[in-house]
Amino acid sequence: MTTKTIDATDLRNGMADAMNAVNGGQTLLVKRHGKLEAALIDLDTYEDLLAASNPSNLETIKDARAQYAKGDVLSFDEVFGDI
């Protein structure tokens, strides 16, 4: 796994490339106004971090994946309504 630092503006302008890099195993550290503020990691790594921090999260992740596989998902409007 490699790590790259990217400016928030470059991330916004190149989101597709950033997503491809993250899906390819790269971690992106995002800086804004010269200060590191966030990290983008792939979903599997994120889930591993959740499981490591609290093993009960692993069961929640398995349940969520099963629901997604069955098509049991909510639309954007169902989640956010008229915000």
Secondary structure, DSSP 4 states (H G I P E B T S, - for coil): --EEEEEHHHHHHTHHHHHHHHHTT-EEEEEETTEEEEEE--HHHHHHHHHHH-THHHHHHHHHHHHHHTT----HHHHHTT-
